[in-house]
Amino acid sequence: MDKATVFVCDDEWLIREWFQEHLAAENYAVKCFGDGESLLEAIGEGVPDLVLLDLRLPGISGLEVLERVRTIDPAILVIMMTAYGEVEVAVNAVRSGAYHFVEKPVNLSNVVLLIDQALEMRGLRGKSDRSQAQHQWQFSGVKLVGRSKVIRDIAGVISRLGEMGSPANVCIQGESGTGKDVVARAIHAQGPRRTKPFLDVNCTALPESLIESELFGHEAGAFTGAGKQTMGLFEAAHEGTVFLDEIGDMPLTAQAKLLQFLETHVFRRVGGVRSVKVDVQIIAATNRDLKEAVEAGDFREDLYYRLNVVPIYLPPLRERREDIAPLASHFCEILAAEMRRPCRPMSAKAIEAIERFAWPGNARQLRNVVERILLFHDEDVIDESFLPPEVRGGFLDGDRDFSLPPSGMVLEEMEKDLILQALEQANGNKTGAARLLGLTRDTLRYRLVKHGIE
């Protein structure tokens, strides 16, 4: 693949050197110019894919250069670079045809993300497949989005599973809203069963009395209201995949019957005497720590090991902040298409705000925020002010929820007190306490030992 060509125009040679080094390392073909005249002359000899253009230039201004670039070739993407206090001018530049703007000092990851978004929206992925490689993995119509190492590793596991001839049981663990269902669908879409059924059931949503019937089906007259023979989920998904969501909430009686089925793939419908054999792949998911559930006696240890042949852990967004901006862009793209509205870029400050926020509701909460913005705002750029107050920084009207007392404080004591409060609020559940504190469970364990908390 040819590299995408990026022209950089800035009168400060240090900035030009910085972009030359870092964008080349990101696999772009980069050329730098110190003034608008040189840039326009170079464009006359060879059209770039994208231009990073400073607003303040010697000679002709950045806005005039933008206008002339648009005249030469309207397809050239232009991202404006602005100094503090020039945002209003930059927004006007976007209205005049620039793709987006960034404020100095420039955040490299934000610039790279914007370039990828711009190239993808203009259909230039043929020249640069970086967006696909770094931000999205396509599994037969199911997209896994992110830039973090953990997402890259999960994509690798999905690809490996797709190469296997026989299915393996998969157990996906992670907080609510992290996208466990997306991973499950990607596993199915990538595998040899992709043309067969993918059926899912939420184990929390079904009363205990109906779970067995839902999974295995029932015969006519098996119980009150069972007027006819009904096929269960496993039978209906023959040769396909069954996704057992929130498996950690399945009652112990149903766990025993599920274990028996996993060992033989043979079952009897409720009220039936004939054995039925099916071939299905099982993917389970839960927001609970199954090891803790086993220790507490809420989940069968033998079932845990039977399901956990291929374990996948999907961390919360606060532990993979580099995935937040690509996910927001992805949600904007798909929601804008559904609403028949344009997909608009986020300002640098908006990206910084969403990457700073902890997102307790994870990707589901992020999607809801993007949807709300698209519903109620028509501006060309998604500004930080469009975000909910808690996302903008967790402060309301400039008042912080906590202030350092004038007399100071002992940080170690405050940390211990906060951990104790979190444990109390979570009824002693370490996973819940870790979630309240924005920590991983292992990090919380370390701090419990550190503070001598039993």
N, C-alpha and C positions, 0 to 999 in steps of 0.2 A: 504494500500500500504506500502511495505517496504521502509525505508528511503535509499537514496543513500549514500554509504559509501565514505568518503573523508579522506585520510591520508595526514597529514601535516608534512613535514620534514624541520626543521630550527633549527640552533644551538642557537638561541636567545630565552630564555624561555619566555620573554615578548611577543614576536611575536606568540609563540605557544599558550600562554594563550589567547591572543587576538582572534586568529582564533578559538580556542576551544569554547570560549564564543559566538562569533558572528555567526559562521557557524552553531552551534547547535541551535541558535535562528532562523536560516533560515531553520530549519527542516532537517539538514543533520546529519548523524551518523559520528562523528569526532574522529579520533585518531591522536595523535601528537607524533613525534619522534625528538630527538636532533641530530641524526647522521644517515648516510646512512646505516650502518650495521644493526642498530635496525629496520629501515624501511624494509630492504630486508628480515630480519628474520620474521617480522610480515606478509609480503606478502606471505612468504612460508607457513604460517598457515591459511591465509584467504585473498583472493584477493579483493582489494577495487575496486570501480568503477572509482575513480579518485585520483590522487596524486598531491598535491601542493608541489613542490620541489625547495629548494633553490640551486642556483648554487654553492655557497661557503659553504662547509661543512668540519668539522674536519674529518680526515681520508680520506676515498675515496671521490672524488669530485662529485658534482651534475651531471656532464656529464657522469661519470662512472656509477653512480646509475641509470641514465636514460637508459643507454645501457643495464644494467643488468635487469632492470624492463621490458624492451622490449623483452629481451630473455625469461624471466619467462612467460610473457603473453602479446603479442603485443596489446591486446584489452584494456589494462589498459590505461586510459587517463592521460597524464601528462602535467601539467601547470608549467612552470619554473618561479621562482622568481629571479629577478636580481637587483643588485645595480646599481647606476648611472655609466655610462661608460661601462657597460657590454652588451649593446644591441646587438652588432655584435656577441658575443658569444651565446646569447640567440637565435638569428635568426638561427645560425648554429645548435642549439639544436632542433629547430623546424624542420629544414631539416633532422635531425637525427631521428625524430619520435615524438617529443613533440607536443602536440596539439596547444599550444600557450605560451606566456610569459607575465608577468606583471612586471612593475618596482616598486621598493620600493621608498618611502613609498606607501604601497598598498592602492588603493581605493576599499573599500568593495563592493560597488554597481557594480563596473566593474568586480570584481572577481566573484560575484554571477551570473552576466550575462554570463560570460565566462563558468562557470560550467554548467549553464542551457543549453547554446548553445551546449556544448560538449556532455552532456548526451542525448540531443535530437538528435543530428547528429548520435550518435552511437545506437540509438534505445533503450535507457535505460529509456524512460519515464515511462515504467511499474514500475520501481523501484522508480522513483521520478516524480510525476506529478506536481511539482512546476512550471515548465516552462509553462504548459498549464494553471495553475491556475493564475499565475502572469503575463504572457506575451501575451498569446493568448487565445481568446475565439472562438470556432468553431461553426458556425451556418450553418449547412448543406452545407458545402463547402465554406462558406464565413468566412474569418478570420478577427477578430478585434484584433489589436495588440497594446500593451502598458502596462505600469506598474503603471501609475498614477491613483489617486483616481477617477478622472473624467471619465477615460476610464472604470474603474471597475463599476462605477455607470451607465454609458451608457449601458454596457453589461447587467447589472441588469434590466434596462428598457426594453431592447430588449427581454430578457427572459420573463419578465412579460407580454409584448405585445403578445408574442407567446402563452401564456396560456389563453388569452382572446378568447372567442367564437366569438364575433363580432368585426369588425375592427374599429379602431379609427384613425382619421386623425392625421398625425404627421408632425411637422414643424421643420426642422433641420437648425440651423443658425450657421454660422462660415465663416471664411475667405476662399478665394479660395485656393484649394490645401490641405485642412485639412482632406479630406476623407469623406465628407458628402455622396457621392455616395456609399461608402463602408457600412456606417451605414444603408442607405436605403435598400441596397441589403440584409444586415444581417437581418433587420426587416422582409423583405419578406420571406427570407429563413427559419427563425425560426417559422413563423406563419402557420396557417392552410391553407393558400393559396399557400404554397411553390411549389405545383405541377402545379399551374396555371401560366398564363403569368406575366412577369415583364417587363413593357414597360416604356421607359423613353423618355423625350423630354426636350431639352434645350430651355427655353423660350427666351433667348437672341438671339439664332441662327435663329429664325423664324421671317420674316417680319410680321408686324401687320396684313396685308391683308390675311395671310395664317394661322394664329394661330387658328382661329375658325374652319377652314376646317381640320386642323391637329388634333384637339382635338375631333371634333364632326362628321367629315366626310362631304360629300356633295353628292347631287344628280346630275345626268347627266344634263348638260346644266345650272347648277347653276351659272356659270361664264365662261368667255372666257377660253377655254382650258380644261374645265371639261367635257370630252367626255363620261364618264361612272360614275355610282354610285361608290363611294369610302367610305370604312369603316374608321371611325376615331379611334383615340387612345383609347378612353374610351370604345367603342364598341368592339374593338379587344382584350381588356384586361378584358373582362367580367369574373367575379369571381376571378380576379387576382389583380394586383397592378399597379398603374400608378405613376411614379416618375416625378414630375414637378420640374426640376432643374432650378435654378435662377429665381424662381417665383417672386422675387422682381422687375424684369425687364419686367414683363408682362404689356402690355398697359391697361389702365383703362377700355376701352370698353370690352376687353376680360375678365377682372376681374369680370365685372358685370355678364357676361354669365356663368363664372365658378362658381360664388356664387350661381346663380340660380340652376345650376346642382347639387352642393353639398347639397342643401336643399332638392332636390327631387329625385336625381339620374335619372332624366328624361330629355331628350333633343330631339331636331330635327336637322337632318342633314341640312347643308346649302342648301337652295333652296327646302327643303322638307316640308311636311305638317303632316307627321305621327310621332307621339311621340315614342321614343325608350327608354326603361328602362333597365339599366344595374346595376350590383353590382360590384363595384370596391373599393379598398382601395386607399386613396390618401396620398402620402408622398411628401411633398414639401421641397425644400431646397433653401437657398439664402445666398449670402455673404454680403447682406445689413442688416442694422439694421432696421427691419420692423417697430418698434415703431417710429423711426425717419422718415421713409418713410410715415407712417400714418400722423404724425404731419405736414410733408411737403406737404401733399395732393397727394402724388404719389402712395399711396396704400390704398385700401378701408379698413376702420376699421372693418366693418362687415365681410369681407373676412378674415382679419387677425385673428379674434377670431374663425371663422369657421375652419380655417386650424390649428390653434394653440391649438388643444385639448391636444395633447401630445407634449410639447416643448422640444427640445434637443439642447443644445448649445455645439458645438465642438470647444474648444479653439485652438488657434494657437500653434505650437510647442514651441515657446519661453515661453509659459506659462505652459508647461508640459514637461520640459526637460528630465525627467526620461523616457519618451517614445521614445526619439530620438535613443538611441542605440538599443533597441529591434526592432524598425522599420527598421533601417539600416541593422540589421541582417536578418530580414524577407525579405527585398528587395534583399539582396545578395543571399539568398536561392532561391527565385523564379526566379530571373534574371539569375543566374548561371545555373539553370536547363534549362531555355529557350535557353541559349547560349551553353549549353553542356560544361560548364567549371566548375572547382571546386569552391565551396563556401569557401572563405578564411576568417579567423578571422581578426579583426582589432586590431592593437596595442593599448596599454593603452593610448598613447599620441594621437592617431587618435580619440579614443572614447572621450577623454577630449576635443579635438578640435570641434568635431561635437556637443557635448553637450553645448559648450560655444557659438556657432554661433546662430544668431537670426532666421535664415531660413525664410526670408520674403515670399518665395514661398511655405513654409510649406512642407508637406510630398511629394508633387509632385516634389519639388526641390531636396529633399533628395534622392528620387528614381533616379532622373536624374544623380546626382553626383555618386551614387553607380554604376549605369549602365556605366558611363564613365570610372570609375576605372576598372571595369571588362573587358571593351573593350581594354584598353591600358596598363594594367599592369598584369604581370604573376607571380609576386613574391609570396612567400608562405604566407606572412603576409601583410595586407593592412596597409601601413605606413602613418604617418601624412603627409609626403612629397607628397603623391599621391593626396591629397585634393586640391581643387582650392585655390588660395591665399586668397580670401575673407573668406573662411571657416577656414583656418589655423589661423585666428586671425584678419582678416580685415586689415592687413598691407602688404605693398609691399616693398621688399628690405629693410626691417627693418625700414621704415619711417612711422610714424603714420600720419593719416589724421589731427589730432589735437594735439597740444602740449601746455602745460601750459606755459603762458608767464612768463618771469623772474620776472616781477613785481607782479605776482600773479593775483587772480581774486576773485570776489564775486560769490560764487556758486549759490545763490538764483537768482541773476540777470541773470546769464547765463541760468539757467533753464527757467526763464520766457521768455527770448529772444528766446530760442529754441522752446518753446511751441508756441509763436507767429509766428515763421517761419513755423512751421509745419501746423498751422491753415491756414496761407496764401497759402502754397503749396497745401493744400487740399481744397482750395476754401471755407474755413469755415466749412467743414464737420468734426465733432468731431470724428467720427469713423475712417475716413481716417487719421486725425492728430494723433490719438492714435496709429494707425498702423505704421505710420512713426517713432514714438518715441519708439516703442516697449512696449507700455503700454496697459492696458485694458481701456475700455471706462470709467468705474467707477473711475479708478485711475486718468485718465485725468480730469474728472469732479472735483475730489477733488483738484487737483492742479490748476485748473482754479479758483476755489473759493479761494484757498490759496493765489494766486497772484492777485486776484481782476480783472480777465480778463472776460469781458462780452462775 
